[in-house]
Amino acid sequence: MSSQHVLVLNCGSSSLKFAIIDNATGEEILSGLAERLAEQSPQIKYKFQGNKEIVPLNSGDAHQVAITTLVKLIKDLALDANLVAVGHRVVHGGERFTQSV
């Protein structure tokens, strides 16, 4: 059986953190950050197989472009075949939690 990988996303107001994790070993296959989204000079920084790369985006590009670029990157690196799940970190305390806990 081939490795099973999970894509984990964490969206902020002007950023998108991401990682592909090997489900069995916990090894980080790909990790990165899209930053300054919807602002001047947005970019995606990522690390794959020990190499760090930067993908510049166009000024004003936001989350949709970052996700589209990330999907293309995952396909270009041939990491899509082993993806079995995608998770998004959602944190919301509502009225009950008004401070960090």
Summary of the structure (lengths in Angstrom):
residues: 101
radius of gyration: 15.0
end to end distance: 39.7
largest distance: 45.3
contacts: 255
relative contact order: 0.22
helix: 14%
strand: 40%
